[in-house]
Amino acid sequence: MSEEAGAICILSNPAMPDLVKLGKTTNLPARLKSLYGIGVPVPFQCVYAKRVATTTRWSGRFSMNKP
């Protein structure tokens, strides 16, 4: 598995005030643009972003599906 520099981020959307999106990306502007489309009335906003040396290290830490 290759390790890529990028950012961990917290995104929010005023149309969904009770939800936040946690994730990782290597291109934050492109990720924000990709989330704004059919079914999303307003664009997501980046609440927090932190550059990291490797996004791979963070991928499992955001999973909310773990028991």
HELIX and SHEET records of a PDB file:
HELIX    1   1 LEU A   28  LEU A   35  1                                   8    
HELIX    2   2 THR A   56  PHE A   62  5                                   7    
SHEET    1   A 3 VAL A  20  THR A  25  0                                        
SHEET    2   A 3 GLY A   6  SER A  12 -1                                        
SHEET    3   A 3 GLN A  45  VAL A  52 -1                                        
END                                                                             
